[in-house]
Amino acid sequence: MTFLLLQLLTGIAGASALFLVSAGLTVIFGVTRVVNFSHGSLYMLGAYVAWSTLTHLPATPLGFAIGVLATALVLAALGAGLEMALLRRIYRAPELLQLLATFGVVLIVQDATQAIWGAEDLSLPRPAWMRAFVAIGSERFPAYDLLLIAAGPAVLGALWLLLHRTRFGTLVRAATQDREMVAALGVDQRVLFTAVFALGAGLAGLGGVLALPDGSANLQLDLSVITDAFVIVVVGGLGSLTGAYLASLLIGVMQSLGILFVPKLTLVMVFAVMAVVLVVRPQGLLGRAAATVREAAAPPLVRPAPRALRWLAAAALAALIVAPLLVGPFTVSVLTEAMIAVLFACSLHFMMGPGGMPSFGHAAWFGLGAYGAALAATALAWPLPFALLLAPLVAGIIAASFGWFVVRLSGVYLAMLTLAFAQIVWAVAEQWSGITGGDDGILGVWPQGVLARPHIFYWLTLAVGTAGALLLRRALYAPFGYALRGARDSTLRAESIGLPTARLRLVAFAIAGAAAGLAGGLSAYSKGSVFPTYVSIGHSVDALLMVLLGGVQTMSGPIVGAFAYTGLYDTLLLATAQWRLVLGAAIVALVLVFPQGIAGATLPAWRRRAA
């Protein structure tokens, strides 16, 4: 019994650090409405800054307190600088473009951190007072973990006093409810947003420094902690600090006890809880449902491409057909990956653009298709054509089953539910080693016969990718596509004229999943193997980057974005060791210069000239 109590206390201690990160994310999103993907980078920087600070301070409780305060202030200043230099310029951009810009910041911070502190993990030497234990029954419990347990409620109480007993807190709560009204009353939103972002960044830094003694400062902290933070914020309810604390306790205790009782299901349990909460209570445990539904202004109608653009597309396709005859094997392999990326990006655009359903977990369908094709090829010995047919079938059926829950949500809640399912699929692929191979993956998935020649397989990929993209485009110009866009632009009006909006969105979700599964099947044969990374968050982010770089409100956007991102990534990977920094800076610059995406910014001018 004592052992269970200690395990429970360990989970509560870990929950405190998670709460500090999620509290900052909650405050920032509540006021600025920015889905700040770089919040995990602020947490990581907090750990590194704390390591540099604490190693030069006396190893006493007072020295540690000074280091904690100094780290929080440094991160608050960095957060304010990030808001003024970048985010202030993109507040009016679509939410997903803001996500794209903050992901660029993640890449920049990763390389900058590695350049300053190196690639090795940095552990903080624990002085005697940190190594002290408290006797609980016949067991001993670290005294520092008791400090962490107390830190969560203390910070929650301090934030409550700040938000409910000060003028600043009144303005923050008012801006959370109605930013336009706060601006109409004469409040300088720039100063308010900067202060809020500094507060959130300081909380992230505080979480990083308090978690450092029990772990280490390393370059993987950013993406690992931002996933948990998003889960906590959504489960607790966007804008609810109390909800974030309760969700932190729930997740922390579940992880701690799950490792003890069901270690193979620990990775699944957290995201399964988030999925259940979102299905039963979409606004989270303590979140408030929107009082009114405001229909956003409808995007401009996407018209067929002008003749000049069609000729340009035909010329580009002809160049891709003859490319293997003019370039070497490496370029052919890059072009093969680019065509797979085109189909993957077009599948996400199908549900994001015309469907209005953003996804943070689109890699789930890509991975399911890849595993379906790989298992058909290795376990069933099916030839390539039949294995490729199985890939979209598996992904499409599972997407349709899961989509029944997804299409009833919208916005960030919908995106987070897709993330939850993708993480469940990733956890199954990681731990179900008897079928998926686990970390070892499935190997030996190679084309046979004449298709094993690189240029022949490239032509097959080009044909399948082009046909898939054209079929998706044709569906969007069919009556189904116009009805889908009508449901996106005004759900109430669409339902009033008899359109089955939920069914339309479900069909679009299933089609997008099937197309992504087909891309995954091609990728399995292209690389000869399948690993759980196919379903990772990073792969879903890659698809988002391609669509957003090209432009959501254009049919050619995902194609342009896929080639731009693939070409930029491969070029930088070969050209410089600091490819993350350069790629992140390029992404940020593209968002600032082309807030509607590359194709979204250039095609309107092309249409005007053609007219």
Phi, psi and omega in degrees: 000319178297322180297319177296321178297318179295321178295322177296317179295324177297318177296321179293322178296317177294330179294330182296315179296320177296322180296321181298319179292313183291330177296317177297320179294323179295314181296316182294313181293322182300324183265310188270344183063024179265123173280091192275093180291340182276004180297326176295329177293325177294321175298314179298316178297325177301319179295317181291316178297320178297319179299315180294325182283311187289332178289347178250006178249159177301140183279057180237164176303322178294318178297321178294318179298319178296319179295321178297313181296317181296319180296316180299320180292320179297316180291326175298319178294319178296320178296318177297320178296320178297319180295316183288325184279327187236300191296327179301334182275349186233019180297329181271357178283159176304151184304320182291330174292325175295319176300318180298316180296317180290333174292324173301322177296321178303313180296318180297314183294324179300311181290322178295320179295318179296322179293327183276313187252352181088175185269351183281150174291140182245113179259146180268122175299128184270120177290177185299321184291334176281339181270003182291153181235156175243133181282124175234103186065232179264004183249166177244141181234134183301132180294328180296326178293330174295324175297320177295320179300320180287334184294323182300300178299327180296315179291321177300316178295319179296319179293322178298316178297318180297318185277340184245353183233011178228159178295321178301316179296323177298318179294321179296314180294323178294319179293328177296323181280316185203095181295323182297321180293321178298319178294321180295334179277001175094011179283133178286102184294329181299313180295318181297314181296319179297317179296319179295317180294322177297319178298314180296319179293323177297321177295321177297316177297322177297319177297320180296318182287324180288332179277345185299314182300331179269358182216226180204160173273119180214166187282356178264358185294325189297306184288327180291318184281330181292330177295311178297322181295317177299318179300314182295316181298318182287317179296317180289330183114122182302127178090357182253111178289321178296319176298321178296321179293316178297318178295323177299315177299316181299312182291316181298314180292321180297318179295318182293312180285330179296321178299329182281316189260317183228070186301329182283347180252004184300316181294329182281323190301316184300312183283334174294321177297316179298319180297316180296316180299315182293325179289317184280317183223087188303332182276004180092177185299311183240013178285157180260135175290147180298133182288324181226155178256116180257118179285126179287157178298134183292135175297159179297147181296130178276116183260161177303151183294145176293164185300321181299320179292325178295319178296321178296319178295320178296321178294319178296320178295319177298320178296321179292328180292318183272354185304316181300338180279349187242344185238172183274178183299322182297314179297324178297319179294323178295317178294326176298314178295325179295319180291325174296320178296324178299313180295320179298314181293320179297324179294319177292319179299326182303319180268333182281312185283281179296328182276339181066029182240091179293147183227131173260003184224035184293342178294344179301316183287324175300313181293320179297319176296320180295315179293323178299313179294319182294317179292324177296323182285322186266311184280324183259351180058036177284146174290165186304315183301318181288324178295321178293328176290327180290328184302304179292333180295312179297310182296319182293318181295315180292323177297320179295321179295315180285328182298337178303326177276324188291316191293350178274355177252177179208164174062219185293331178294317177298314181299320181289329176293322175295323176297319180300314181294320179299320180289328175295316178298318179298317181296320178296316179296328182285322190253343179271064189294336180296332180253312186269347183084356180059222179296335180286340176072189175247121185251167175078026179266078183245148173296151181246157176069220184293334180290346178288344177289131186305317184287330176291315178296325177298315179297324175297315179297319178298317181293314181293316180295317179294315179298318179297316179296319180292322178294320176297318179295320180296320179297327182283340175263359175277170176307325177301315182296319179292323177294321179297317179292327175296319177294327178290316187285326181203094182298318182296316179293320180298317179291328181292336178260010172096009179282131178280084189300317181297319180293320178299314180294324179294317178297317178298319179298317181292319178297316179298319178295320179295317179296319177295322177297323177296319176298321178295321177298317177298320180295324179300317179286329180293318183263348178077009184198164177223134180229163178301339179298340177298336184253007187288164177299321180302323179290323175296321178295324177303315179297318177300316180300317182296315181293316183287325176296320180283324181119126184286326188268025175227147179287329181272354183304309181297329179291312178299315181296321181295315179292321181295313183291316180297314179296317180295317181296309182295322180295314182291326180298326179273333189274327187211150176285339179265045185292330179295316181297314181292318180295317178297317178296322179294320179296314179299316180297319179295323178295320181290322183277320182238076182297343177258011183092162183298306180292325180295334179270329186267329185293321177302319178294323177298317180295320180296318179294321179295323179291000000 
